[in-house]
Amino acid sequence: MPTILITGANRGLGLEFARQYAAEGWRVLATVRDPSKGRAVSEAGAEVHLCDVADFGSVARLESTLKGVSLDILLNNAGVYGEHQDFGSLDADEFLRVMRVNALAPLKVAEAFANHLTGRKIIAAVSSKMGSISDSNSGGSYAYRASKSALNMLIRTLAVDLAGRGVTTVALSPGWVRTDMGGPSAPLDAASAVAGLCKVLEGLKPADSGGFFHWDGSRVPW
Ligand SMILES: NC(=O)c1ccc[n+]([C@@H]2O[C@H](COP(=O)([O-])OP(=O)(O)OC[C@H]3O[C@@H](n4cnc5c(N)ncnc54)[C@H](OP(=O)(O)O)[C@@H]3O)[C@@H](O)[C@H]2O)c1
């Protein structure tokens, strides 16, 4: 049975990824920060594990719990938007928190689980078009944008470092989606965005490693 590990899977896109992979017959290992919030993803058919990705001790404990478990896909989905990040009112600690969760944590999770990869051998990270430097014309959201740009670079660098092990690493853009983060005005529903991204993951070839893919399968400019 193919296996996927999904971080931040108690709500939003992570929960929808868990639902869709479980419905396709995958073994889904879903992480939540708060055990009391694991019910929906457990009911979707996933095995629920605890992990705060910003706490690297928590990441190490998860790896230890899953020792010997093989993963086809490691999906770094957990992320935060952050507050107080407009020019003139930047909060430095908040900036660093967003960078830690969105950029550094996926790298630490990849370090912890790279040796678990087998079969498809994919490391994916849910990034954002807001991290695209060439597509950035709207200003604001300094921490979020910078964290996703950093994540994109980390994914591309991992692609080089892990090529010898046959690992394919990609950054994913879900579009603007109706979740707690995306808000009610977003044009896309989570089911459509995730269905598109699952199709992207399904069709990945080794030559795609280091790429940045939108949910509709198109490439996102860096
Ligand atoms: N929605 C959009 O329009 C959109 C667009 C582009 C990219 N994205 C990206 O897609 C991913 C999922 O976003 P979403 O829209 O589903 O957001 P969401 O509804 O706010 O859900 C975020 C998830 O991340 C988890 N999380 C946050 N900090 C964490 C930490 N330190 N450790 C472990 N889990 C943590 C949350 O857990 P708790 O419930 O415990 O907080 C929650 O499960 C994020 O990386 C986001 O940046 C979203």
The ligand as an ORCA input file, in Angstrom:
! r2SCAN-3c Opt
* xyz 0 1
  N      -5.442     28.648      1.447
  C      -4.755     29.243      0.486
  O      -5.289     30.046     -0.306
  C      -3.292     28.932      0.306
  C      -2.652     29.482     -0.813
  C      -1.297     29.206     -1.028
  C      -0.626     28.382     -0.159
  N      -1.270     27.864      0.938
  C      -0.482     26.989      1.816
  O      -1.156     25.758      1.997
  C      -0.813     25.189      3.254
  C      -2.087     24.827      4.009
  O      -2.830     26.050      4.156
  P      -4.372     26.092      4.555
  O      -5.000     27.071      3.657
  O      -4.914     24.724      4.677
  O      -4.228     26.782      6.004
  P      -5.034     26.567      7.346
  O      -6.436     26.238      7.058
  O      -4.710     27.765      8.170
  O      -4.341     25.262      8.000
  C      -2.988     25.320      8.370
  C      -2.581     23.970      8.926
  O      -1.191     24.051      9.283
  C      -1.065     23.618     10.643
  N       0.072     24.240     11.319
  C       0.339     25.549     11.510
  N       1.469     25.692     12.222
  C       1.917     24.450     12.490
  C       3.027     23.923     13.201
  N       3.914     24.714     13.813
  N       3.177     22.578     13.278
  C       2.288     21.764     12.687
  N       1.200     22.182     12.020
  C       1.026     23.514     11.934
  C      -2.385     24.009     11.290
  O      -2.545     23.323     12.512
  P      -3.407     23.992     13.755
  O      -4.861     23.724     13.448
  O      -2.879     23.274     14.942
  O      -3.098     25.463     13.741
  C      -3.344     23.582     10.191
  O      -3.541     22.198     10.229
  C       0.056     26.239      3.964
  O       1.412     25.922      3.813
  C      -0.284     27.517      3.213
  O       0.743     28.473      3.292
  C      -2.578     28.117      1.185
*
